[in-house]
Amino acid sequence: MDVSIIIINYRSPQLIINCLDSVSRFTAGVTYEVIVVDNDPENGGGALVRAAHPDVRWVDMEYNAGFGIANNHGMAIAKGKYLLLLNADTLLTDNVIGRCFDRMNERTDIIACGALQYYSDGTPMPFYRSFNEFRRTFFILPPSGLVDRVVNKLYPEPAYADPDQHDWLVGAFMFVRREGFEKTGGFSKEFFMYGEDVEWSGRLGKLGKLCYFQDCTFIHLENNNPFRRTHISWINRFSTQMQVSNFLWVRKQYGSAQYVLLILHYIFMVPVVYGWKMLFNLRKNGNPFSELRTQHIYVRKTRVLLKYFWKTLFLRKGLYKIKPQENIDLLTASA
């Protein structure tokens, strides 16, 4: 078996059917199997997928284990020489799987490769291309050329001799050598959603190169998800679950000092974001307490981060999944 394709289902059977239709249509020159790990078997989506694609190996989880643990389960039973982690909300437009297979066979220095994401209208989907580019977005700082220069100096871009090499791969399409999973154990079990691909990339990168190839692409659909970002603003760039996961990644990869620095930054910025907005309101309409919804959301998210402070600082075992009442994005959207 050349490739094992692993897809996680969570109430998305039609998306998986569409994805597998595109896999079947375009994939050639490789033998492959498809493993679908269902994080919500009680929803009954498995029957629809198996009717459309009878060859799928369907695995039911006992609970919603999140992205990383479910993928680990799929990788553990996979038979392929390579493992392709593929999101349910993706579509292939050509033989990208065969192309990745050939590249990985040619380039033994590569432990894993990814593909560039495109929106359904054919425009490129932006993504973070390095750890430090990602880390710079965690800081809520005033837009300024001087500030940008200082932050870029503190968190510089890596320099690789190989133009295809990057720090990490997006989890929607990860083409990994089997030994990459066997030697690392796969995704960290602490991550429920978001950040797990970044953290695993850090460990995979110690085994070999992580590469993107310009001619390897796929479509990533924007699927409705209660953990996705809402009310995006300068001070609220990430969903609550995403921030909890991102801060866990920083703690695991860069240590306690960098994690505490981020927490202190978010606390310090509470009076700053309020003070700036109140001054703006005074000049605009004379009422400093108007239009403070974004600032209130920021404070509520920061409170959630503080709830996970000790658990994250000491890297206590367990799934870092926020509680329903901590999902500020969903609560705000329904308010």
Salt bridges, closest charged atoms under 4 A:
ASP21 OD1 - HIS53 NE2 2.82
GLU33 OE1 - ARG57 NH1 2.89
ASP40 OD2 - ARG11 NE 2.67
ASP89 OD1 - HIS220 NE2 3.28
ASP89 OD2 - ARG228 NH2 3.61
ASP94 OD2 - ARG99 NH1 3.42
ASP109 OD1 - ARG107 NE 3.06
ASP109 OD2 - LYS209 NZ 3.20
GLU157 OE2 - ARG136 NH2 3.08
ASP162 OD2 - ARG107 NH2 2.57
ASP162 OD2 - LYS209 NZ 3.27
GLU182 OE2 - ARG178 NH1 3.74
GLU190 OE1 - LYS252 NZ 3.81
GLU190 OE2 - LYS317 NZ 3.91
GLU199 OE1 - ARG203 NH2 2.89
ASP215 OD2 - ARG103 NH2 2.59
GLU291 OE1 - LYS277 NZ 3.79
GLU291 OE2 - LYS284 NZ 3.32
ASP329 OD1 - LYS301 NZ 3.08
